[in-house]
Amino acid sequence: MIRRVDWRLVALAAAILIVAFGAWNWSGWQRRAWIAAGFGARVACSCRQVEGRALASCRKDFRALEGMGLVTIADRADGTGVDASVPLLAHRTARLVPGFGCIMDNRQK
């Protein structure tokens, strides 16, 4: 006798496995995103504030780097640095400090 598969139960089991996998790996993803966003902010700040290049030119520097595809960069509204973020995981800021160059901002929320 052939039993019919209840696809709702299969979908529920798959959803539970996906959520469990995400929960298990979330802290690792956050650490890697924190590092990538920090690297992106620091490099983009140096590109913008020290070298004086356009932000579009700075974005091109990230294309060759593996794992930097999700990092977005934007100028700070006050013009003193660069924000970098990985959606849902991390946000970092680097600011220009005269005499020191670009440093990571410790005033993170």
N, C-alpha and C positions, 0 to 999 in steps of 0.2 A: 504494500500500500504506500503510495506517494503522499508525503505531507507537503502542504503549501507553506511557503515561507512568509511569515508576517514581516513585511518590509518596514513597518513602523518600529518594530523592536530592533531590527538591524540598524536603522537610522538612529534610534535612541542610543544603542550601544556604541555606535561610531561617534556620536556627539559626546558621550561621556568620556570615551578614550581621547578625543581631541582636547577637551577641556582639562582632563587630567595631565596630558602631555604638556599643555601650555602652563598649567600651574607648577608642574615639576621643573620646567626650564625657565620660568619667568625671571628669577634672580640672575641667572647667567646671561640672559638676553639683556637685562637692565645694566649689568656691569659692562658688557661689550658696547652697548649703546652709549653709556656714560663716557667711556674711553673714546669712542669714535666722535661723539659730539665735542668733547674737550679738544681733541686733536684738530677737528675741523674749525672750531672757534679760534684756536691759537694760530693755526696756519693762515686762515682767512684774515684774521686781524693783522698779522704781519704783512700779508699781501696788500691789504687795503691801507693800513695806517702807516707802515714803514716804507713800503715800496711805492705807494700811491697809485696802484693799479685799480682798474674798474672791477666791481664785484663780479661781473660776467666773466672777466678774465681769470679771476680767482677760482671760480667754479670749475673751470677747465682743468685746474691742477688736480682735482679730485677724481677725474674720470679714470685715470690709470690705476688708482688704488682700490684694491679689493676690499669690499665691505663698507665702502663710503657712499654707496649709491643711495642710501636712505637718508643721509645727512643733508639737511637744508641749511643754508647760511643766509643771513640778512644783516644789513647795517643796523646799528643801534639808532634809535630816534635822536639821541643827543649827539651823535656823530663821533663818539669817543671809542667805539669798539665794534665788535661783531658778535651776533648771537648765532648759535648753531644748535640744531635739534634733530632728534630722531623721533618721529611721531609716536606718541603714547608712552615713550620710554625714557627720554632724557632731554634736558635742555641745559646748555652751558653758555657762558659769556666770557669773552676775552676783551680786555680794555688796554688802551695805550697809556702807559705811564712814562712820561718824559724822563729820559735818562736810563730807563730799564727796558724799554720796548713793550711788547704785548705780554700781559700776564693774565692768568685765569682769575676771574672774579670769584671771591669766596662768599659773596653775598647771595648765594643761591637759595631759592625757596624750597 
